[in-house]
Amino acid sequence: MSFLQGFQKGLGSFGKCFNFKRVFFKYVLELLLLFLGTLFGLLGIILLISRYISLDITLILMGLLLLNIWLIIKK
C-alpha cells in the first residue's frame, strides 16, 4: 500500500473525494515553480546590475524556464 492509498484510507469517506495527488500538483508544485522562477529572475537582475555577466544570464534564463513550466501546468 502506497502512502497516498494509506492516507486516503485513513481519511475514510472523505478520502474518496479528496485527491491528494491532484491537490499536491495543483497548489504546491505551482507555488514552488512560481517562487523559484521569480527568485531566479530577481537574482539574475540583481547580478546584472552588479556586472556578473555570465551568471546573471543563466539565472534569468532559469527563472524564465521555471515560469514557463508554471504557465504550462496552470493551463
PQR file of N, CA, C, O and H, with PARSE charges and radii, in Angstrom:
ATOM      1  N   MET A   1       0.850  -1.180   0.000 -0.4000 1.5000
ATOM      2  CA  MET A   1       0.000   0.000   0.000 -0.0000 2.0000
ATOM      3  C   MET A   1       0.891   1.237   0.000  0.5500 1.7000
ATOM      4  O   MET A   1       1.792   1.381   0.827 -0.5500 1.4000
ATOM      5  N   SER A   2       0.622   2.093  -0.920 -0.4000 1.5000
ATOM      6  CA  SER A   2       1.429   3.306  -1.010 -0.0000 2.0000
ATOM      7  C   SER A   2       0.986   4.314   0.055  0.5500 1.7000
ATOM      8  O   SER A   2      -0.040   4.152   0.716 -0.5500 1.4000
ATOM      9  H   SER A   2      -0.109   1.976  -1.592  0.4000 1.0000
ATOM     10  N   PHE A   3       1.785   5.334   0.186 -0.4000 1.5000
ATOM     11  CA  PHE A   3       1.477   6.375   1.167 -0.0000 2.0000
ATOM     12  C   PHE A   3       0.154   7.057   0.853  0.5500 1.7000
ATOM     13  O   PHE A   3      -0.640   7.331   1.754 -0.5500 1.4000
ATOM     14  H   PHE A   3       2.618   5.466  -0.351  0.4000 1.0000
ATOM     15  N   LEU A   4      -0.083   7.331  -0.437 -0.4000 1.5000
ATOM     16  CA  LEU A   4      -1.313   8.024  -0.814 -0.0000 2.0000
ATOM     17  C   LEU A   4      -2.542   7.169  -0.544  0.5500 1.7000
ATOM     18  O   LEU A   4      -3.572   7.675  -0.098 -0.5500 1.4000
ATOM     19  H   LEU A   4       0.562   7.108  -1.168  0.4000 1.0000
ATOM     20  N   GLN A   5      -2.434   5.861  -0.818 -0.4000 1.5000
ATOM     21  CA  GLN A   5      -3.577   4.982  -0.550 -0.0000 2.0000
ATOM     22  C   GLN A   5      -3.846   4.902   0.945  0.5500 1.7000
ATOM     23  O   GLN A   5      -4.999   4.932   1.375 -0.5500 1.4000
ATOM     24  H   GLN A   5      -1.598   5.449  -1.180  0.4000 1.0000
ATOM     25  N   GLY A   6      -2.777   4.799   1.743 -0.4000 1.5000
ATOM     26  CA  GLY A   6      -2.947   4.770   3.191 -0.0000 2.0000
ATOM     27  C   GLY A   6      -3.509   6.066   3.729  0.5500 1.7000
ATOM     28  O   GLY A   6      -4.326   6.064   4.649 -0.5500 1.4000
ATOM     29  H   GLY A   6      -1.840   4.774   1.395  0.4000 1.0000
ATOM     30  N   PHE A   7      -3.074   7.159   3.161 -0.4000 1.5000
ATOM     31  CA  PHE A   7      -3.567   8.469   3.584 -0.0000 2.0000
ATOM     32  C   PHE A   7      -5.053   8.606   3.279  0.5500 1.7000
ATOM     33  O   PHE A   7      -5.819   9.084   4.116 -0.5500 1.4000
ATOM     34  H   PHE A   7      -2.410   7.161   2.414  0.4000 1.0000
ATOM     35  N   GLN A   8      -5.467   8.184   2.069 -0.4000 1.5000
ATOM     36  CA  GLN A   8      -6.874   8.281   1.702 -0.0000 2.0000
ATOM     37  C   GLN A   8      -7.723   7.290   2.494  0.5500 1.7000
ATOM     38  O   GLN A   8      -8.867   7.587   2.836 -0.5500 1.4000
ATOM     39  H   GLN A   8      -4.845   7.796   1.389  0.4000 1.0000
ATOM     40  N   LYS A   9      -7.163   6.106   2.788 -0.4000 1.5000
ATOM     41  CA  LYS A   9      -7.910   5.127   3.584 -0.0000 2.0000
ATOM     42  C   LYS A   9      -8.095   5.638   5.013  0.5500 1.7000
ATOM     43  O   LYS A   9      -9.146   5.435   5.621 -0.5500 1.4000
ATOM     44  H   LYS A   9      -6.233   5.865   2.510  0.4000 1.0000
ATOM     45  N   GLY A  10      -7.070   6.301   5.538 -0.4000 1.5000
ATOM     46  CA  GLY A  10      -7.162   6.842   6.888 -0.0000 2.0000
ATOM     47  C   GLY A  10      -8.185   7.961   6.998  0.5500 1.7000
ATOM     48  O   GLY A  10      -8.733   8.197   8.075 -0.5500 1.4000
ATOM     49  H   GLY A  10      -6.217   6.466   5.044  0.4000 1.0000
ATOM     50  N   LEU A  11      -8.446   8.648   5.903 -0.4000 1.5000
ATOM     51  CA  LEU A  11      -9.442   9.716   5.925 -0.0000 2.0000
ATOM     52  C   LEU A  11     -10.868   9.191   5.846  0.5500 1.7000
ATOM     53  O   LEU A  11     -11.817   9.925   6.123 -0.5500 1.4000
ATOM     54  H   LEU A  11      -8.002   8.457   5.028  0.4000 1.0000
ATOM     55  N   GLY A  12     -11.022   7.932   5.473 -0.4000 1.5000
ATOM     56  CA  GLY A  12     -12.358   7.339   5.398 -0.0000 2.0000
ATOM     57  C   GLY A  12     -13.133   7.824   4.195  0.5500 1.7000
ATOM     58  O   GLY A  12     -12.592   7.900   3.092 -0.5500 1.4000
ATOM     59  H   GLY A  12     -10.251   7.337   5.248  0.4000 1.0000
ATOM     60  N   SER A  13     -14.399   8.152   4.397 -0.4000 1.5000
ATOM     61  CA  SER A  13     -15.254   8.562   3.282 -0.0000 2.0000
ATOM     62  C   SER A  13     -14.803   9.895   2.691  0.5500 1.7000
ATOM     63  O   SER A  13     -15.006  10.156   1.505 -0.5500 1.4000
ATOM     64  H   SER A  13     -14.839   8.091   5.293  0.4000 1.0000
ATOM     65  N   PHE A  14     -14.196  10.726   3.515 -0.4000 1.5000
ATOM     66  CA  PHE A  14     -13.691  11.992   2.996 -0.0000 2.0000
ATOM     67  C   PHE A  14     -12.516  11.761   2.046  0.5500 1.7000
ATOM     68  O   PHE A  14     -12.299  12.545   1.123 -0.5500 1.4000
ATOM     69  H   PHE A  14     -14.031  10.514   4.478  0.4000 1.0000
ATOM     70  N   GLY A  15     -11.757  10.682   2.272 -0.4000 1.5000
ATOM     71  CA  GLY A  15     -10.601  10.374   1.437 -0.0000 2.0000
ATOM     72  C   GLY A  15     -10.968  10.018   0.015  0.5500 1.7000
ATOM     73  O   GLY A  15     -10.140  10.153  -0.887 -0.5500 1.4000
ATOM     74  H   GLY A  15     -11.934  10.045   3.022  0.4000 1.0000
ATOM     75  N   LYS A  16     -12.198   9.563  -0.208 -0.4000 1.5000
ATOM     76  CA  LYS A  16     -12.601   9.191  -1.568 -0.0000 2.0000
ATOM     77  C   LYS A  16     -12.798  10.418  -2.452  0.5500 1.7000
ATOM     78  O   LYS A  16     -12.546  10.361  -3.656 -0.5500 1.4000
ATOM     79  H   LYS A  16     -12.870   9.453   0.524  0.4000 1.0000
ATOM     80  N   CYS A  17     -13.238  11.508  -1.872 -0.4000 1.5000
ATOM     81  CA  CYS A  17     -13.441  12.711  -2.676 -0.0000 2.0000
ATOM     82  C   CYS A  17     -12.234  13.639  -2.613  0.5500 1.7000
ATOM     83  O   CYS A  17     -12.215  14.686  -3.261 -0.5500 1.4000
ATOM     84  H   CYS A  17     -13.442  11.553  -0.894  0.4000 1.0000
ATOM     85  N   PHE A  18     -11.236  13.257  -1.837 -0.4000 1.5000
ATOM     86  CA  PHE A  18     -10.038  14.086  -1.674 -0.0000 2.0000
ATOM     87  C   PHE A  18      -8.908  13.459  -2.471  0.5500 1.7000
ATOM     88  O   PHE A  18      -8.365  12.429  -2.073 -0.5500 1.4000
ATOM     89  H   PHE A  18     -11.251  12.407  -1.311  0.4000 1.0000
ATOM     90  N   ASN A  19      -8.554  14.064  -3.579 -0.4000 1.5000
ATOM     91  CA  ASN A  19      -7.497  13.544  -4.439 -0.0000 2.0000
ATOM     92  C   ASN A  19      -6.191  14.232  -4.062  0.5500 1.7000
ATOM     93  O   ASN A  19      -5.940  15.377  -4.438 -0.5500 1.4000
ATOM     94  H   ASN A  19      -8.995  14.901  -3.902  0.4000 1.0000
ATOM     95  N   PHE A  20      -5.359  13.501  -3.303 -0.4000 1.5000
ATOM     96  CA  PHE A  20      -4.139  14.091  -2.751 -0.0000 2.0000
ATOM     97  C   PHE A  20      -3.152  14.481  -3.844  0.5500 1.7000
ATOM     98  O   PHE A  20      -2.531  15.542  -3.768 -0.5500 1.4000
ATOM     99  H   PHE A  20      -5.563  12.571  -2.997  0.4000 1.0000
ATOM    100  N   LYS A  21      -3.000  13.630  -4.864 -0.4000 1.5000
ATOM    101  CA  LYS A  21      -2.047  13.929  -5.936 -0.0000 2.0000
ATOM    102  C   LYS A  21      -2.448  15.195  -6.684  0.5500 1.7000
ATOM    103  O   LYS A  21      -1.603  16.038  -6.986 -0.5500 1.4000
ATOM    104  H   LYS A  21      -3.504  12.769  -4.925  0.4000 1.0000
ATOM    105  N   ARG A  22      -3.722  15.322  -6.979 -0.4000 1.5000
ATOM    106  CA  ARG A  22      -4.176  16.484  -7.740 -0.0000 2.0000
ATOM    107  C   ARG A  22      -3.975  17.768  -6.943  0.5500 1.7000
ATOM    108  O   ARG A  22      -3.522  18.776  -7.487 -0.5500 1.4000
ATOM    109  H   ARG A  22      -4.408  14.637  -6.734  0.4000 1.0000
ATOM    110  N   VAL A  23      -4.307  17.733  -5.666 -0.4000 1.5000
ATOM    111  CA  VAL A  23      -4.148  18.918  -4.822 -0.0000 2.0000
ATOM    112  C   VAL A  23      -2.673  19.269  -4.687  0.5500 1.7000
ATOM    113  O   VAL A  23      -2.302  20.442  -4.732 -0.5500 1.4000
ATOM    114  H   VAL A  23      -4.674  16.914  -5.225  0.4000 1.0000
ATOM    115  N   PHE A  24      -1.817  18.233  -4.518 -0.4000 1.5000
ATOM    116  CA  PHE A  24      -0.385  18.487  -4.372 -0.0000 2.0000
ATOM    117  C   PHE A  24       0.176  19.144  -5.623  0.5500 1.7000
ATOM    118  O   PHE A  24       0.860  20.164  -5.537 -0.5500 1.4000
ATOM    119  H   PHE A  24      -2.118  17.280  -4.481  0.4000 1.0000
ATOM    120  N   PHE A  25      -0.110  18.563  -6.785 -0.4000 1.5000
ATOM    121  CA  PHE A  25       0.452  19.105  -8.012 -0.0000 2.0000
ATOM    122  C   PHE A  25      -0.177  20.441  -8.378  0.5500 1.7000
ATOM    123  O   PHE A  25       0.479  21.297  -8.973 -0.5500 1.4000
ATOM    124  H   PHE A  25      -0.665  17.735  -6.854  0.4000 1.0000
ATOM    125  N   LYS A  26      -1.434  20.622  -8.028 -0.4000 1.5000
ATOM    126  CA  LYS A  26      -2.106  21.859  -8.416 -0.0000 2.0000
ATOM    127  C   LYS A  26      -1.604  23.054  -7.615  0.5500 1.7000
ATOM    128  O   LYS A  26      -1.380  24.127  -8.176 -0.5500 1.4000
ATOM    129  H   LYS A  26      -1.966  19.927  -7.546  0.4000 1.0000
ATOM    130  N   TYR A  27      -1.429  22.880  -6.332 -0.4000 1.5000
ATOM    131  CA  TYR A  27      -1.094  24.022  -5.493 -0.0000 2.0000
ATOM    132  C   TYR A  27       0.377  24.082  -5.102  0.5500 1.7000
ATOM    133  O   TYR A  27       1.031  25.103  -5.315 -0.5500 1.4000
ATOM    134  H   TYR A  27      -1.611  22.008  -5.876  0.4000 1.0000
ATOM    135  N   VAL A  28       0.900  23.009  -4.536 -0.4000 1.5000
ATOM    136  CA  VAL A  28       2.260  23.047  -4.007 -0.0000 2.0000
ATOM    137  C   VAL A  28       3.282  23.182  -5.129  0.5500 1.7000
ATOM    138  O   VAL A  28       4.192  24.007  -5.042 -0.5500 1.4000
ATOM    139  H   VAL A  28       0.368  22.180  -4.362  0.4000 1.0000
ATOM    140  N   LEU A  29       3.142  22.385  -6.174 -0.4000 1.5000
ATOM    141  CA  LEU A  29       4.107  22.443  -7.267 -0.0000 2.0000
ATOM    142  C   LEU A  29       4.022  23.768  -8.018  0.5500 1.7000
ATOM    143  O   LEU A  29       5.049  24.323  -8.409 -0.5500 1.4000
ATOM    144  H   LEU A  29       2.403  21.715  -6.245  0.4000 1.0000
ATOM    145  N   GLU A  30       2.815  24.278  -8.222 -0.4000 1.5000
ATOM    146  CA  GLU A  30       2.671  25.570  -8.898 -0.0000 2.0000
ATOM    147  C   GLU A  30       3.292  26.698  -8.082  0.5500 1.7000
ATOM    148  O   GLU A  30       3.984  27.555  -8.631 -0.5500 1.4000
ATOM    149  H   GLU A  30       1.981  23.827  -7.904  0.4000 1.0000
ATOM    150  N   LEU A  31       3.049  26.700  -6.780 -0.4000 1.5000
ATOM    151  CA  LEU A  31       3.630  27.753  -5.947 -0.0000 2.0000
ATOM    152  C   LEU A  31       5.145  27.647  -5.891  0.5500 1.7000
ATOM    153  O   LEU A  31       5.842  28.662  -5.883 -0.5500 1.4000
ATOM    154  H   LEU A  31       2.487  26.004  -6.334  0.4000 1.0000
ATOM    155  N   LEU A  32       5.661  26.412  -5.851 -0.4000 1.5000
ATOM    156  CA  LEU A  32       7.106  26.220  -5.826 -0.0000 2.0000
ATOM    157  C   LEU A  32       7.750  26.713  -7.120  0.5500 1.7000
ATOM    158  O   LEU A  32       8.775  27.394  -7.085 -0.5500 1.4000
ATOM    159  H   LEU A  32       5.096  25.588  -5.857  0.4000 1.0000
ATOM    160  N   LEU A  33       7.151  26.372  -8.256 -0.4000 1.5000
ATOM    161  CA  LEU A  33       7.693  26.832  -9.537 -0.0000 2.0000
ATOM    162  C   LEU A  33       7.613  28.349  -9.667  0.5500 1.7000
ATOM    163  O   LEU A  33       8.547  28.985 -10.155 -0.5500 1.4000
ATOM    164  H   LEU A  33       6.319  25.819  -8.283  0.4000 1.0000
ATOM    165  N   LEU A  34       6.507  28.922  -9.233 -0.4000 1.5000
ATOM    166  CA  LEU A  34       6.356  30.379  -9.301 -0.0000 2.0000
ATOM    167  C   LEU A  34       7.381  31.077  -8.413  0.5500 1.7000
ATOM    168  O   LEU A  34       7.993  32.067  -8.813 -0.5500 1.4000
ATOM    169  H   LEU A  34       5.748  28.406  -8.836  0.4000 1.0000
ATOM    170  N   PHE A  35       7.562  30.546  -7.197 -0.4000 1.5000
ATOM    171  CA  PHE A  35       8.521  31.138  -6.264 -0.0000 2.0000
ATOM    172  C   PHE A  35       9.947  31.030  -6.796  0.5500 1.7000
ATOM    173  O   PHE A  35      10.687  32.014  -6.792 -0.5500 1.4000
ATOM    174  H   PHE A  35       7.066  29.742  -6.872  0.4000 1.0000
ATOM    175  N   LEU A  36      10.339  29.834  -7.257 -0.4000 1.5000
ATOM    176  CA  LEU A  36      11.703  29.648  -7.748 -0.0000 2.0000
ATOM    177  C   LEU A  36      11.959  30.453  -9.015  0.5500 1.7000
ATOM    178  O   LEU A  36      13.037  31.024  -9.178 -0.5500 1.4000
ATOM    179  H   LEU A  36       9.738  29.035  -7.260  0.4000 1.0000
ATOM    180  N   GLY A  37      10.981  30.504  -9.910 -0.4000 1.5000
ATOM    181  CA  GLY A  37      11.148  31.294 -11.123 -0.0000 2.0000
ATOM    182  C   GLY A  37      11.327  32.767 -10.828  0.5500 1.7000
ATOM    183  O   GLY A  37      12.175  33.430 -11.425 -0.5500 1.4000
ATOM    184  H   GLY A  37      10.105  30.040  -9.778  0.4000 1.0000
ATOM    185  N   THR A  38      10.525  33.277  -9.904 -0.4000 1.5000
ATOM    186  CA  THR A  38      10.653  34.683  -9.517 -0.0000 2.0000
ATOM    187  C   THR A  38      11.979  34.941  -8.815  0.5500 1.7000
ATOM    188  O   THR A  38      12.630  35.956  -9.062 -0.5500 1.4000
ATOM    189  H   THR A  38       9.837  32.738  -9.419  0.4000 1.0000
ATOM    190  N   LEU A  39      12.380  34.019  -7.938 -0.4000 1.5000
ATOM    191  CA  LEU A  39      13.636  34.173  -7.206 -0.0000 2.0000
ATOM    192  C   LEU A  39      14.829  34.184  -8.153  0.5500 1.7000
ATOM    193  O   LEU A  39      15.699  35.048  -8.047 -0.5500 1.4000
ATOM    194  H   LEU A  39      11.851  33.195  -7.738  0.4000 1.0000
ATOM    195  N   PHE A  40      14.873  33.220  -9.085 -0.4000 1.5000
ATOM    196  CA  PHE A  40      15.988  33.182 -10.033 -0.0000 2.0000
ATOM    197  C   PHE A  40      15.991  34.420 -10.926  0.5500 1.7000
ATOM    198  O   PHE A  40      17.052  34.967 -11.230 -0.5500 1.4000
ATOM    199  H   PHE A  40      14.165  32.518  -9.171  0.4000 1.0000
ATOM    200  N   GLY A  41      14.820  34.855 -11.341 -0.4000 1.5000
ATOM    201  CA  GLY A  41      14.747  36.059 -12.163 -0.0000 2.0000
ATOM    202  C   GLY A  41      15.249  37.291 -11.431  0.5500 1.7000
ATOM    203  O   GLY A  41      16.002  38.087 -11.991 -0.5500 1.4000
ATOM    204  H   GLY A  41      13.959  34.411 -11.094  0.4000 1.0000
ATOM    205  N   LEU A  42      14.832  37.452 -10.172 -0.4000 1.5000
ATOM    206  CA  LEU A  42      15.284  38.612  -9.394 -0.0000 2.0000
ATOM    207  C   LEU A  42      16.774  38.553  -9.098  0.5500 1.7000
ATOM    208  O   LEU A  42      17.460  39.573  -9.153 -0.5500 1.4000
ATOM    209  H   LEU A  42      14.221  36.805  -9.716  0.4000 1.0000
ATOM    210  N   LEU A  43      17.283  37.348  -8.779 -0.4000 1.5000
ATOM    211  CA  LEU A  43      18.724  37.214  -8.558 -0.0000 2.0000
ATOM    212  C   LEU A  43      19.502  37.538  -9.825  0.5500 1.7000
ATOM    213  O   LEU A  43      20.561  38.163  -9.768 -0.5500 1.4000
ATOM    214  H   LEU A  43      16.725  36.519  -8.734  0.4000 1.0000
ATOM    215  N   GLY A  44      18.977  37.113 -10.964 -0.4000 1.5000
ATOM    216  CA  GLY A  44      19.633  37.425 -12.230 -0.0000 2.0000
ATOM    217  C   GLY A  44      19.662  38.912 -12.506  0.5500 1.7000
ATOM    218  O   GLY A  44      20.667  39.435 -12.989 -0.5500 1.4000
ATOM    219  H   GLY A  44      18.117  36.605 -11.010  0.4000 1.0000
ATOM    220  N   ILE A  45      18.568  39.604 -12.205 -0.4000 1.5000
ATOM    221  CA  ILE A  45      18.528  41.061 -12.414 -0.0000 2.0000
ATOM    222  C   ILE A  45      19.487  41.770 -11.462  0.5500 1.7000
ATOM    223  O   ILE A  45      20.158  42.725 -11.852 -0.5500 1.4000
ATOM    224  H   ILE A  45      17.751  39.180 -11.813  0.4000 1.0000
ATOM    225  N   ILE A  46      19.553  41.301 -10.210 -0.4000 1.5000
ATOM    226  CA  ILE A  46      20.494  41.900  -9.251 -0.0000 2.0000
ATOM    227  C   ILE A  46      21.930  41.689  -9.713  0.5500 1.7000
ATOM    228  O   ILE A  46      22.748  42.605  -9.634 -0.5500 1.4000
ATOM    229  H   ILE A  46      19.008  40.525  -9.894  0.4000 1.0000
ATOM    230  N   LEU A  47      22.241  40.487 -10.194 -0.4000 1.5000
ATOM    231  CA  LEU A  47      23.594  40.229 -10.682 -0.0000 2.0000
ATOM    232  C   LEU A  47      23.886  40.992 -11.972  0.5500 1.7000
ATOM    233  O   LEU A  47      25.031  41.358 -12.237 -0.5500 1.4000
ATOM    234  H   LEU A  47      21.576  39.743 -10.258  0.4000 1.0000
ATOM    235  N   LEU A  48      22.850  41.229 -12.769 -0.4000 1.5000
ATOM    236  CA  LEU A  48      23.038  42.029 -13.984 -0.0000 2.0000
ATOM    237  C   LEU A  48      23.440  43.457 -13.626  0.5500 1.7000
ATOM    238  O   LEU A  48      24.298  44.053 -14.278 -0.5500 1.4000
ATOM    239  H   LEU A  48      21.920  40.932 -12.554  0.4000 1.0000
ATOM    240  N   ILE A  49      22.813  43.995 -12.587 -0.4000 1.5000
ATOM    241  CA  ILE A  49      23.177  45.334 -12.121 -0.0000 2.0000
ATOM    242  C   ILE A  49      24.593  45.324 -11.540  0.5500 1.7000
ATOM    243  O   ILE A  49      25.322  46.309 -11.654 -0.5500 1.4000
ATOM    244  H   ILE A  49      22.116  43.511 -12.058  0.4000 1.0000
ATOM    245  N   SER A  50      24.982  44.195 -10.912 -0.4000 1.5000
ATOM    246  CA  SER A  50      26.302  44.095 -10.284 -0.0000 2.0000
ATOM    247  C   SER A  50      27.408  43.709 -11.260  0.5500 1.7000
ATOM    248  O   SER A  50      28.563  43.570 -10.857 -0.5500 1.4000
ATOM    249  H   SER A  50      24.390  43.394 -10.820  0.4000 1.0000
ATOM    250  N   ARG A  51      27.075  43.535 -12.530 -0.4000 1.5000
ATOM    251  CA  ARG A  51      28.048  43.279 -13.600 -0.0000 2.0000
ATOM    252  C   ARG A  51      28.641  41.870 -13.596  0.5500 1.7000
ATOM    253  O   ARG A  51      29.740  41.677 -14.116 -0.5500 1.4000
ATOM    254  H   ARG A  51      26.137  43.648 -12.858  0.4000 1.0000
ATOM    255  N   TYR A  52      27.945  40.874 -13.022 -0.4000 1.5000
ATOM    256  CA  TYR A  52      28.371  39.480 -13.157 -0.0000 2.0000
ATOM    257  C   TYR A  52      27.668  38.913 -14.381  0.5500 1.7000
ATOM    258  O   TYR A  52      26.607  38.300 -14.269 -0.5500 1.4000
ATOM    259  H   TYR A  52      27.052  41.030 -12.600  0.4000 1.0000
ATOM    260  N   ILE A  53      28.262  39.120 -15.540 -0.4000 1.5000
ATOM    261  CA  ILE A  53      27.578  38.865 -16.806 -0.0000 2.0000
ATOM    262  C   ILE A  53      27.265  37.387 -17.015  0.5500 1.7000
ATOM    263  O   ILE A  53      26.161  37.059 -17.450 -0.5500 1.4000
ATOM    264  H   ILE A  53      29.124  39.618 -15.630  0.4000 1.0000
ATOM    265  N   SER A  54      28.200  36.486 -16.717 -0.4000 1.5000
ATOM    266  CA  SER A  54      27.983  35.076 -17.059 -0.0000 2.0000
ATOM    267  C   SER A  54      26.910  34.433 -16.183  0.5500 1.7000
ATOM    268  O   SER A  54      26.139  33.603 -16.664 -0.5500 1.4000
ATOM    269  H   SER A  54      29.096  36.752 -16.363  0.4000 1.0000
ATOM    270  N   LEU A  55      26.852  34.801 -14.925 -0.4000 1.5000
ATOM    271  CA  LEU A  55      25.900  34.156 -14.021 -0.0000 2.0000
ATOM    272  C   LEU A  55      24.511  34.764 -14.120  0.5500 1.7000
ATOM    273  O   LEU A  55      23.520  34.059 -13.929 -0.5500 1.4000
ATOM    274  H   LEU A  55      27.478  35.476 -14.534  0.4000 1.0000
ATOM    275  N   ASP A  56      24.415  36.036 -14.410 -0.4000 1.5000
ATOM    276  CA  ASP A  56      23.104  36.679 -14.419 -0.0000 2.0000
ATOM    277  C   ASP A  56      22.230  36.182 -15.561  0.5500 1.7000
ATOM    278  O   ASP A  56      21.027  35.993 -15.379 -0.5500 1.4000
ATOM    279  H   ASP A  56      25.220  36.609 -14.565  0.4000 1.0000
ATOM    280  N   ILE A  57      22.810  35.971 -16.724 -0.4000 1.5000
ATOM    281  CA  ILE A  57      22.016  35.492 -17.859 -0.0000 2.0000
ATOM    282  C   ILE A  57      21.511  34.081 -17.590  0.5500 1.7000
ATOM    283  O   ILE A  57      20.383  33.740 -17.945 -0.5500 1.4000
ATOM    284  H   ILE A  57      23.787  36.125 -16.872  0.4000 1.0000
ATOM    285  N   THR A  58      22.356  33.258 -16.959 -0.4000 1.5000
ATOM    286  CA  THR A  58      21.944  31.896 -16.617 -0.0000 2.0000
ATOM    287  C   THR A  58      20.771  31.913 -15.645  0.5500 1.7000
ATOM    288  O   THR A  58      19.806  31.170 -15.827 -0.5500 1.4000
ATOM    289  H   THR A  58      23.273  33.535 -16.670  0.4000 1.0000
ATOM    290  N   LEU A  59      20.843  32.749 -14.618 -0.4000 1.5000
ATOM    291  CA  LEU A  59      19.759  32.807 -13.637 -0.0000 2.0000
ATOM    292  C   LEU A  59      18.473  33.358 -14.241  0.5500 1.7000
ATOM    293  O   LEU A  59      17.386  32.872 -13.926 -0.5500 1.4000
ATOM    294  H   LEU A  59      21.627  33.353 -14.470  0.4000 1.0000
ATOM    295  N   ILE A  60      18.582  34.360 -15.100 -0.4000 1.5000
ATOM    296  CA  ILE A  60      17.382  34.905 -15.744 -0.0000 2.0000
ATOM    297  C   ILE A  60      16.739  33.848 -16.628  0.5500 1.7000
ATOM    298  O   ILE A  60      15.516  33.700 -16.626 -0.5500 1.4000
ATOM    299  H   ILE A  60      19.464  34.755 -15.355  0.4000 1.0000
ATOM    300  N   LEU A  61      17.553  33.105 -17.390 -0.4000 1.5000
ATOM    301  CA  LEU A  61      17.003  32.053 -18.247 -0.0000 2.0000
ATOM    302  C   LEU A  61      16.379  30.926 -17.429  0.5500 1.7000
ATOM    303  O   LEU A  61      15.341  30.386 -17.811 -0.5500 1.4000
ATOM    304  H   LEU A  61      18.546  33.225 -17.391  0.4000 1.0000
ATOM    305  N   MET A  62      17.012  30.561 -16.291 -0.4000 1.5000
ATOM    306  CA  MET A  62      16.421  29.533 -15.430 -0.0000 2.0000
ATOM    307  C   MET A  62      15.093  30.015 -14.861  0.5500 1.7000
ATOM    308  O   MET A  62      14.135  29.246 -14.782 -0.5500 1.4000
ATOM    309  H   MET A  62      17.855  31.000 -15.981  0.4000 1.0000
ATOM    310  N   GLY A  63      15.032  31.279 -14.468 -0.4000 1.5000
ATOM    311  CA  GLY A  63      13.785  31.838 -13.955 -0.0000 2.0000
ATOM    312  C   GLY A  63      12.693  31.842 -15.002  0.5500 1.7000
ATOM    313  O   GLY A  63      11.548  31.501 -14.705 -0.5500 1.4000
ATOM    314  H   GLY A  63      15.810  31.903 -14.533  0.4000 1.0000
ATOM    315  N   LEU A  64      13.033  32.225 -16.228 -0.4000 1.5000
ATOM    316  CA  LEU A  64      12.044  32.212 -17.307 -0.0000 2.0000
ATOM    317  C   LEU A  64      11.585  30.795 -17.629  0.5500 1.7000
ATOM    318  O   LEU A  64      10.408  30.575 -17.914 -0.5500 1.4000
ATOM    319  H   LEU A  64      13.963  32.502 -16.469  0.4000 1.0000
ATOM    320  N   LEU A  65      12.503  29.837 -17.586 -0.4000 1.5000
ATOM    321  CA  LEU A  65      12.140  28.442 -17.833 -0.0000 2.0000
ATOM    322  C   LEU A  65      11.157  27.940 -16.781  0.5500 1.7000
ATOM    323  O   LEU A  65      10.165  27.294 -17.116 -0.5500 1.4000
ATOM    324  H   LEU A  65      13.459  30.016 -17.355  0.4000 1.0000
ATOM    325  N   LEU A  66      11.430  28.235 -15.502 -0.4000 1.5000
ATOM    326  CA  LEU A  66      10.527  27.793 -14.438 -0.0000 2.0000
ATOM    327  C   LEU A  66       9.169  28.477 -14.539  0.5500 1.7000
ATOM    328  O   LEU A  66       8.141  27.847 -14.288 -0.5500 1.4000
ATOM    329  H   LEU A  66      12.236  28.760 -15.229  0.4000 1.0000
ATOM    330  N   LEU A  67       9.151  29.747 -14.900 -0.4000 1.5000
ATOM    331  CA  LEU A  67       7.867  30.431 -15.052 -0.0000 2.0000
ATOM    332  C   LEU A  67       7.091  29.890 -16.249  0.5500 1.7000
ATOM    333  O   LEU A  67       5.863  29.820 -16.202 -0.5500 1.4000
ATOM    334  H   LEU A  67       9.986  30.259 -15.103  0.4000 1.0000
ATOM    335  N   ASN A  68       7.787  29.506 -17.324 -0.4000 1.5000
ATOM    336  CA  ASN A  68       7.107  28.894 -18.466 -0.0000 2.0000
ATOM    337  C   ASN A  68       6.528  27.535 -18.107  0.5500 1.7000
ATOM    338  O   ASN A  68       5.420  27.203 -18.527 -0.5500 1.4000
ATOM    339  H   ASN A  68       8.784  29.563 -17.362  0.4000 1.0000
ATOM    340  N   ILE A  69       7.269  26.746 -17.334 -0.4000 1.5000
ATOM    341  CA  ILE A  69       6.746  25.450 -16.882 -0.0000 2.0000
ATOM    342  C   ILE A  69       5.513  25.670 -16.020  0.5500 1.7000
ATOM    343  O   ILE A  69       4.536  24.929 -16.124 -0.5500 1.4000
ATOM    344  H   ILE A  69       8.170  27.016 -16.994  0.4000 1.0000
ATOM    345  N   TRP A  70       5.560  26.698 -15.162 -0.4000 1.5000
ATOM    346  CA  TRP A  70       4.409  27.002 -14.308 -0.0000 2.0000
ATOM    347  C   TRP A  70       3.192  27.364 -15.151  0.5500 1.7000
ATOM    348  O   TRP A  70       2.079  26.930 -14.853 -0.5500 1.4000
ATOM    349  H   TRP A  70       6.353  27.300 -15.077  0.4000 1.0000
ATOM    350  N   LEU A  71       3.396  28.161 -16.208 -0.4000 1.5000
ATOM    351  CA  LEU A  71       2.274  28.536 -17.071 -0.0000 2.0000
ATOM    352  C   LEU A  71       1.714  27.336 -17.822  0.5500 1.7000
ATOM    353  O   LEU A  71       0.502  27.248 -18.023 -0.5500 1.4000
ATOM    354  H   LEU A  71       4.299  28.514 -16.451  0.4000 1.0000
ATOM    355  N   ILE A  72       2.573  26.410 -18.241 -0.4000 1.5000
ATOM    356  CA  ILE A  72       2.101  25.209 -18.935 -0.0000 2.0000
ATOM    357  C   ILE A  72       1.275  24.343 -17.996  0.5500 1.7000
ATOM    358  O   ILE A  72       0.228  23.825 -18.386 -0.5500 1.4000
ATOM    359  H   ILE A  72       3.557  26.482 -18.079  0.4000 1.0000
ATOM    360  N   ILE A  73       1.741  24.181 -16.757 -0.4000 1.5000
ATOM    361  CA  ILE A  73       0.997  23.364 -15.785 -0.0000 2.0000
ATOM    362  C   ILE A  73      -0.326  24.032 -15.434  0.5500 1.7000
ATOM    363  O   ILE A  73      -1.332  23.351 -15.230 -0.5500 1.4000
ATOM    364  H   ILE A  73       2.591  24.601 -16.440  0.4000 1.0000
ATOM    365  N   LYS A  74      -0.329  25.347 -15.364 -0.4000 1.5000
ATOM    366  CA  LYS A  74      -1.544  26.072 -14.973 -0.0000 2.0000
ATOM    367  C   LYS A  74      -2.667  25.923 -15.997  0.5500 1.7000
ATOM    368  O   LYS A  74      -3.838  26.007 -15.629 -0.5500 1.4000
ATOM    369  H   LYS A  74       0.488  25.899 -15.530  0.4000 1.0000
ATOM    370  N   LYS A  75      -2.339  25.702 -17.285 -0.4000 1.5000
ATOM    371  CA  LYS A  75      -3.373  25.583 -18.322 -0.0000 2.0000
ATOM    372  C   LYS A  75      -4.204  24.368 -18.151  0.5500 1.7000
ATOM    373  O   LYS A  75      -5.115  24.127 -18.942 -0.5500 1.4000
ATOM    374  H   LYS A  75      -1.387  25.633 -17.585  0.4000 1.0000
TER
END
